[in-house]
C-alpha cells in the first residue's frame, strides 16, 4: 500500500521528460495486459514496435511467451504480484537501461513500473499519476484503444494471422467448437489448443487466449462474458453475457445468434 503513494511522488521528481509530439525515440518498453484473453491482443503492437524500435516486453513469470518469442524483442519476466522488494530488484536488474517510451496496458502497477524504467514518456490507455500520455479512444473496445494509441505515435497496426505465425484458417461447414473452460456438450467440438481451431467453423468461448487467436484467424465466435466483466472485445465479436453459470439456454442462444 505504501508504494501507491511513494512511486507517484518519486516519478514526479524526475526532470527527464520528452515533449510531445514524440521524436527521437530509440528504446521502447511495453507491458501487455496480464489479464487472460487480453495479453495476446498486444501482439500487433509488438509486431509494429519491434520493427521500428529496440523493444523490451515485460511479461509475468507465469505467462506463456510462445507468441512473443516470434519477434525480435527482449523479454523480461517479473512477479505477477509486485512487492517493494520486487520493485527494488527490477530497478537493480535494469540499472543502466534507458528507455524513451514506456507503454503499460494494465490498470495496476503502472506507477511502480514507471518508477523502475524512468522513461521520458509513460503512455497508457488508463489514467494514472505517472502517465503523461493517456490514449483513450472514443470507443472502449480493446482494439480501438490500441489503434488509437499507435496513431498517436505515428504508427499503424494490423490484426492479421501473420502476427501469430499460424497457417490460414479455412471455414468448415457447421462444425461449432466450444472451449474446454466452458465444458463438453453433445454436438460441439471441444477446443483445447489453438490447433483445434482448424477443425471448426465457429467458436463459443469464454475470454481466453483461444478467443484472441480466433480473432486473428478470422473465425466467427460468440464470447461469453459475465454481466459485470468490463472487457470490451473487438466490434465484430458477438457477446452474450451471463450472470452466474452458463446454462443450456445460453448455449442455445450462442448457437442461434
C-alpha positions as CSV (number, residue, x, y, z in Angstrom):
1,X,0.0,0.0,0.0
2,X,2.9,2.4,0.8
3,X,4.1,2.0,-2.8
4,X,0.9,3.5,-4.1
5,X,1.9,6.8,-2.5
6,X,5.7,6.6,-2.8
7,X,6.2,5.8,-6.5
8,X,4.0,8.6,-8.0
9,X,5.9,11.2,-5.9
10,X,9.3,9.8,-7.0
11,X,8.2,9.8,-10.6
12,X,7.2,13.5,-10.4
13,X,10.7,14.3,-9.1
14,X,12.3,13.2,-12.4
15,X,13.1,16.1,-14.7
16,X,14.0,13.9,-17.7
17,X,10.8,14.4,-19.8
18,X,10.3,14.4,-23.5
19,X,8.0,16.9,-25.2
20,X,5.1,15.8,-27.5
21,X,5.0,15.1,-30.4
22,X,7.4,12.3,-29.7
23,X,10.7,12.4,-31.6
24,X,14.0,10.7,-31.5
25,X,12.7,7.5,-29.8
26,X,15.0,4.5,-30.0
27,X,14.2,2.3,-27.0
28,X,10.7,1.3,-26.0
29,X,9.3,-0.8,-23.2
30,X,5.8,-2.5,-23.4
31,X,3.9,-4.3,-20.7
32,X,0.9,-6.1,-22.2
33,X,-2.3,-6.6,-20.2
34,X,-1.8,-9.5,-17.8
35,X,-5.5,-10.4,-17.9
36,X,-6.2,-13.7,-19.6
37,X,-7.8,-13.2,-23.0
38,X,-6.2,-9.7,-23.3
39,X,-2.5,-10.4,-23.4
40,X,-2.2,-11.6,-27.0
41,X,-4.1,-8.5,-28.3
42,X,-0.8,-6.7,-27.7
43,X,0.9,-8.8,-30.4
44,X,0.0,-6.3,-33.1
45,X,1.7,-3.6,-31.1
46,X,4.7,-5.8,-30.6
47,X,5.0,-6.5,-34.3
48,X,5.0,-2.9,-35.3
49,X,7.0,-1.5,-32.4
50,X,9.7,-4.2,-32.7
51,X,10.2,-3.3,-36.4
52,X,10.7,0.4,-35.5
53,X,12.5,0.4,-32.2
54,X,14.6,-1.6,-29.7
55,X,11.7,-3.1,-27.8
56,X,11.6,-4.7,-24.4
57,X,8.4,-6.7,-23.4
58,X,7.5,-7.3,-19.8
59,X,5.5,-10.5,-19.1
60,X,4.6,-12.1,-15.7
61,X,6.6,-15.2,-14.8
62,X,3.5,-17.4,-15.1
63,X,2.6,-16.2,-18.6
64,X,3.5,-18.3,-21.7
65,X,5.8,-16.3,-24.0
66,X,5.3,-18.5,-27.1
67,X,3.8,-16.0,-29.4
68,X,6.1,-13.2,-28.2
69,X,9.1,-15.3,-29.0
70,X,8.4,-14.8,-32.7
71,X,9.6,-11.2,-32.6
72,X,12.9,-9.5,-32.1
73,X,12.3,-8.3,-28.6
74,X,14.0,-8.5,-25.2
75,X,11.5,-10.5,-23.0
76,X,11.8,-9.6,-19.3
77,X,9.8,-11.6,-16.7
78,X,8.5,-10.2,-13.5
79,X,6.4,-11.4,-10.5
80,X,2.7,-11.2,-11.1
81,X,2.2,-9.6,-7.6
82,X,4.9,-6.9,-7.1
83,X,6.2,-6.3,-3.6
84,X,8.5,-3.4,-2.7
85,X,11.4,-5.8,-2.7
86,X,10.4,-6.9,-6.3
87,X,10.4,-3.3,-7.4
88,X,13.9,-2.8,-6.0
89,X,15.2,-6.0,-7.7
90,X,13.7,-4.9,-11.0
91,X,15.3,-1.4,-10.6
92,X,18.6,-3.1,-9.9
93,X,18.2,-5.5,-12.8
94,X,17.5,-2.7,-15.3
95,X,20.1,-0.3,-13.9
96,X,21.8,1.4,-16.9
97,X,18.9,0.6,-19.2
98,X,17.5,3.8,-20.7
99,X,14.0,3.8,-22.3
100,X,12.5,6.7,-24.2
101,X,8.9,5.4,-24.0
102,X,7.1,3.0,-21.7
103,X,3.6,1.7,-22.7
104,X,1.6,0.0,-20.0
105,X,-1.7,-1.7,-20.9
106,X,-2.7,-2.6,-17.4
107,X,-4.7,-0.9,-14.6
108,X,-2.3,-1.9,-11.8
109,X,1.4,-1.3,-11.1
110,X,1.8,1.4,-13.7
111,X,3.4,3.7,-11.1
112,X,5.8,1.0,-10.0
113,X,6.9,0.2,-13.5
114,X,7.2,3.9,-14.4
115,X,9.5,4.3,-11.5
116,X,11.6,1.3,-12.4
117,X,12.0,2.3,-16.0
118,X,12.2,6.1,-15.6
119,X,11.2,6.6,-19.3
120,X,10.7,10.1,-20.7
121,X,7.1,9.2,-21.6
122,X,4.8,6.8,-19.8
123,X,1.8,6.0,-22.0
124,X,-1.3,4.0,-21.2
125,X,-5.0,3.6,-22.1
126,X,-5.6,4.2,-18.3
127,X,-5.2,7.4,-16.4
128,X,-2.7,7.1,-13.6
129,X,-0.5,9.7,-11.8
130,X,2.7,8.5,-13.6
131,X,1.1,8.5,-17.0
132,X,1.8,11.6,-19.1
133,X,0.3,10.3,-22.4
134,X,-3.2,8.9,-22.0
135,X,-4.6,7.3,-25.1
136,X,-8.4,7.0,-24.7
137,X,-10.2,6.4,-28.0
138,X,-13.9,7.3,-28.3
139,X,-14.6,3.5,-28.1
140,X,-13.8,1.3,-25.1
141,X,-13.1,-1.7,-27.4
142,X,-9.6,-3.1,-26.8
143,X,-8.5,-2.9,-30.5
144,X,-9.8,0.6,-30.9
145,X,-7.8,1.8,-27.9
146,X,-4.7,0.1,-29.1
147,X,-5.0,1.5,-32.6
148,X,-5.6,5.0,-31.2
149,X,-2.5,4.7,-29.1
150,X,-0.4,3.7,-32.1
151,X,-1.8,6.5,-34.2
152,X,-0.6,9.0,-31.6
153,X,2.8,7.5,-32.0
154,X,2.5,7.9,-35.8
155,X,2.4,4.1,-36.4
156,X,-0.1,1.8,-38.0
157,X,-1.0,-1.7,-36.8
158,X,-2.9,-4.6,-38.4
159,X,-4.8,-7.6,-36.9
160,X,-3.8,-10.4,-39.3
161,X,-2.9,-14.1,-38.7
162,X,0.8,-13.5,-39.7
163,X,1.1,-11.7,-36.3
164,X,0.6,-15.1,-34.5
165,X,2.5,-17.1,-37.1
166,X,-0.2,-19.6,-37.8
167,X,-1.5,-21.1,-41.1
168,X,-4.6,-19.7,-42.8
169,X,-7.9,-20.9,-41.5
170,X,-10.4,-22.4,-43.9
171,X,-14.1,-22.2,-42.9
172,X,-15.8,-25.7,-42.4
173,X,-19.4,-26.4,-42.6
174,X,-21.4,-26.5,-39.4
175,X,-18.7,-27.6,-37.0
176,X,-19.2,-25.4,-33.9
177,X,-16.4,-25.6,-31.3
178,X,-16.6,-24.9,-27.6
179,X,-13.5,-24.1,-25.5
180,X,-12.7,-26.5,-22.7
181,X,-13.2,-24.0,-20.0
182,X,-17.0,-24.0,-20.8
183,X,-17.4,-27.8,-20.8
184,X,-18.2,-30.7,-23.0
185,X,-21.6,-30.6,-24.8
186,X,-23.1,-33.1,-27.3
187,X,-22.7,-32.0,-30.9
188,X,-20.0,-29.4,-30.1
189,X,-16.3,-29.9,-30.8
190,X,-14.0,-29.5,-27.8
191,X,-11.3,-26.9,-28.3
192,X,-8.3,-27.2,-26.1
193,X,-5.5,-26.0,-28.2
194,X,-5.0,-23.4,-31.0
195,X,-4.5,-26.3,-33.5
196,X,-8.1,-27.4,-32.8
197,X,-9.4,-24.2,-34.4
198,X,-8.7,-25.6,-37.8
199,X,-11.5,-28.2,-37.3
200,X,-14.3,-25.8,-36.6
201,X,-16.5,-23.3,-38.5
202,X,-17.3,-21.1,-35.4
203,X,-16.5,-20.9,-31.8
204,X,-18.3,-20.5,-28.4
205,X,-15.8,-19.3,-25.8
206,X,-15.0,-17.5,-22.6
207,X,-12.4,-14.8,-22.5
208,X,-9.1,-16.6,-23.1
209,X,-6.1,-16.8,-25.4
210,X,-8.0,-19.2,-27.8
211,X,-10.6,-16.4,-28.3
212,X,-7.8,-13.9,-29.2
213,X,-6.2,-16.4,-31.6
214,X,-9.6,-17.0,-33.2
215,X,-9.9,-13.2,-33.7
216,X,-6.6,-13.1,-35.5
217,X,-7.5,-16.1,-37.7
218,X,-10.9,-14.6,-38.6
219,X,-13.0,-17.3,-37.0
220,X,-16.6,-16.3,-36.1
221,X,-17.1,-16.5,-32.4
222,X,-19.6,-15.9,-29.6
223,X,-17.9,-14.6,-26.5
224,X,-19.5,-15.4,-23.1
225,X,-18.8,-12.8,-20.5
226,X,-20.1,-12.3,-17.0
227,X,-22.5,-9.4,-16.6
228,X,-20.0,-7.3,-14.6
229,X,-17.0,-8.0,-16.8
230,X,-15.8,-4.7,-18.1
231,X,-13.9,-6.2,-21.1
232,X,-14.9,-4.7,-24.5
233,X,-13.9,-7.0,-27.3
234,X,-13.4,-6.0,-31.0
235,X,-16.7,-4.9,-32.6
236,X,-17.0,-8.0,-34.9
237,X,-17.2,-10.4,-31.9
238,X,-20.6,-11.3,-30.8
239,X,-21.0,-11.1,-27.0
240,X,-23.6,-12.8,-24.8
241,X,-23.5,-12.1,-21.1
242,X,-24.4,-14.4,-18.2
243,X,-25.0,-14.0,-14.5
244,X,-23.6,-16.9,-12.6
245,X,-23.4,-20.0,-14.7
246,X,-23.6,-20.9,-18.4
247,X,-26.8,-22.7,-18.9
248,X,-28.2,-24.8,-21.8
249,X,-30.4,-21.8,-22.7
250,X,-27.4,-19.6,-23.0
251,X,-25.6,-22.1,-25.2
252,X,-28.7,-22.3,-27.4
253,X,-28.6,-18.5,-27.8
254,X,-25.0,-18.9,-28.9
255,X,-25.9,-21.5,-31.5
256,X,-28.6,-19.4,-33.0
257,X,-27.1,-15.9,-32.7
